[in-house]
Amino acid sequence: MQAWFSQLNTRAQMVTVSAVGGVLLMVLGFGVWLPLHQQLAVSKTQYTQSGQSLLAMQNLVSSFQKLAVVNGAANTYPSLTALVNQSLQGKPFQPASMQLNGGGDLVLRVDNVAFQQALEWLSELENTPGLVLSTVTVNQVQGGLINVTLTLQGL
C-alpha cells in the first residue's frame, strides 16, 4: 500500500489523502455523531414529557390538598367507623352490619332497638362533627322496637 502511494505524483497523493479524509469524516459523522444526535433528541423528548408529568402530578397534589381542606382548616376528623364506634360506647345496642359503599359512605344497620334510644343516638350522630346523616330508614319490628338503617358521609 505504501509502495503504491509513494509512486503516485504529489497531486494524486493530495487527492487520495483528501478522499480518505472525507470518507473518515463521513464515517465519523454517520457512524458516531448521527446516533448521538438522535439519542439527544430522544432524551430531550423524554425530559420534556417527564417535566409535563411532574407538572400534572403537582397539580393533582394541589387539588388533593384543596379537597382535604374544610372551611379553611385541614380535615382532622377520625374515620367514619371510629366516629360511629365512639358514639356507640355505653349504648345497649350494637350495629347488625356496618359497610362502606362505593362512594365512601358508611351504611349502618341496627336491629331491634328501642325507639327512644334510637332517637337519642340519631340526635347525637347528627351533632357529631365530621359526620353527615344522608339517609335514615326506620322500620317498626314489634312493640316499641325498630330497625334503623343509616347512610353516613364523612367530611
C-alpha positions as CSV (number, residue, x, y, z in Angstrom):
1,M,0.0,0.0,0.0
2,Q,2.9,2.4,0.9
3,A,4.7,1.5,-2.3
4,W,1.6,2.2,-4.4
5,F,1.1,5.6,-2.6
6,S,4.7,6.6,-3.0
7,Q,4.6,6.1,-6.8
8,L,1.8,8.5,-7.2
9,N,2.6,12.1,-8.1
10,T,2.2,14.8,-5.5
11,R,-1.2,15.9,-6.8
12,A,-2.6,12.4,-6.8
13,Q,-1.3,11.9,-3.3
14,M,-3.1,15.0,-2.1
15,V,-6.4,13.9,-3.8
16,T,-6.0,10.5,-2.2
17,V,-5.4,11.9,1.3
18,S,-8.3,14.3,0.8
19,A,-10.6,11.5,-0.3
20,V,-9.6,9.3,2.6
21,G,-10.1,12.2,5.0
22,G,-13.5,12.9,3.5
23,V,-14.5,9.2,3.9
24,L,-13.3,9.2,7.5
25,L,-15.3,12.4,8.2
26,M,-18.4,10.8,6.7
27,V,-17.9,7.6,8.8
28,L,-17.4,9.7,11.9
29,G,-20.5,11.8,11.0
30,F,-22.8,8.9,10.1
31,G,-21.4,6.3,12.5
32,V,-20.9,8.4,15.6
33,W,-22.4,11.9,15.5
34,L,-25.7,11.0,13.9
35,P,-26.6,8.3,16.5
36,L,-25.5,10.6,19.3
37,H,-27.7,13.4,17.9
38,Q,-30.7,11.1,17.6
39,Q,-30.2,9.9,21.2
40,L,-30.0,13.5,22.3
41,A,-33.3,14.3,20.6
42,V,-35.0,11.2,22.3
43,S,-33.6,12.3,25.6
44,K,-34.9,15.8,25.2
45,T,-38.4,14.4,24.4
46,Q,-38.3,12.2,27.4
47,Y,-37.2,15.1,29.6
48,T,-40.0,17.3,28.3
49,Q,-42.5,14.5,28.9
50,S,-41.3,13.9,32.5
51,G,-41.4,17.6,33.1
52,Q,-45.0,17.6,31.9
53,S,-45.8,14.6,34.1
54,L,-44.2,16.3,37.1
55,L,-46.3,19.4,36.5
56,A,-49.5,17.3,36.2
57,M,-48.6,15.5,39.4
58,Q,-48.0,18.8,41.2
59,N,-51.4,20.0,40.0
60,L,-53.0,16.8,41.3
61,V,-51.3,17.2,44.7
62,S,-52.5,20.8,44.8
63,S,-56.1,19.6,44.0
64,F,-56.0,16.9,46.7
65,Q,-54.7,19.4,49.2
66,K,-57.6,21.7,48.4
67,L,-60.1,18.9,48.7
68,A,-58.6,18.0,52.1
69,V,-59.3,21.5,53.4
70,V,-62.8,22.0,55.0
71,N,-63.8,25.6,55.8
72,G,-60.2,26.8,55.7
73,A,-58.9,24.2,58.2
74,A,-57.4,20.8,57.4
75,N,-59.7,17.8,57.8
76,T,-58.6,16.2,61.0
77,Y,-61.8,14.2,61.7
78,P,-61.3,10.5,62.6
79,S,-62.7,7.8,60.2
80,L,-66.4,7.2,59.9
81,T,-66.2,3.9,61.6
82,A,-64.2,5.4,64.5
83,L,-66.9,8.2,64.9
84,V,-69.7,5.6,64.9
85,N,-67.9,3.3,67.3
86,Q,-67.3,6.2,69.6
87,S,-71.0,7.2,69.5
88,L,-72.0,3.5,70.3
89,Q,-69.9,3.3,73.5
90,G,-72.2,2.7,76.5
91,K,-75.3,2.1,74.3
92,P,-77.4,-1.0,75.0
93,F,-77.4,-1.9,71.3
94,Q,-74.7,-2.7,68.6
95,P,-74.9,-2.5,64.8
96,A,-76.0,-5.6,63.0
97,S,-73.9,-4.5,60.0
98,M,-71.5,-1.8,59.0
99,Q,-70.3,-1.5,55.4
100,L,-68.6,1.1,53.3
101,N,-70.3,1.6,49.9
102,G,-68.6,2.5,46.7
103,G,-68.8,6.2,47.3
104,G,-67.0,6.1,50.6
105,D,-70.2,6.4,52.7
106,L,-70.9,4.2,55.6
107,V,-74.1,2.2,55.6
108,L,-75.0,1.1,59.1
109,R,-77.9,-1.2,60.3
110,V,-79.1,-1.5,63.9
111,D,-81.8,-4.1,64.6
112,N,-84.3,-4.3,67.4
113,V,-83.5,-1.0,69.2
114,A,-86.0,0.9,71.3
115,F,-87.5,3.9,69.5
116,Q,-86.5,6.4,72.2
117,Q,-82.9,5.1,72.4
118,A,-82.6,5.2,68.6
119,L,-83.8,8.9,68.5
120,E,-81.3,9.9,71.2
121,W,-78.5,8.2,69.3
122,L,-79.5,9.7,65.9
123,S,-79.6,13.1,67.6
124,E,-76.1,12.5,68.9
125,L,-74.9,11.4,65.5
126,E,-76.4,14.4,63.8
127,N,-74.5,16.7,66.2
128,T,-71.2,14.8,65.8
129,P,-68.6,17.0,64.0
130,G,-67.3,15.2,60.9
131,L,-70.5,13.2,60.2
132,V,-73.4,13.9,58.0
133,L,-76.5,11.7,58.1
134,S,-77.5,11.5,54.4
135,T,-80.4,8.9,54.7
136,V,-82.2,7.3,57.7
137,T,-84.7,4.5,57.2
138,V,-86.8,3.3,60.2
139,N,-88.9,0.1,60.1
140,Q,-91.1,-1.0,63.0
141,V,-90.4,-4.5,64.2
142,Q,-92.7,-5.1,67.1
143,G,-94.0,-3.0,70.0
144,G,-91.6,-0.2,70.6
145,L,-88.7,-1.8,68.8
146,I,-87.4,-0.6,65.4
147,N,-84.8,-1.4,62.8
148,V,-82.7,1.6,61.7
149,T,-80.6,1.8,58.5
150,L,-78.4,4.9,58.1
151,T,-76.1,6.2,55.4
152,L,-73.3,8.4,56.9
153,Q,-71.0,10.7,55.0
154,G,-67.7,12.0,56.4
155,L,-66.4,15.5,55.9
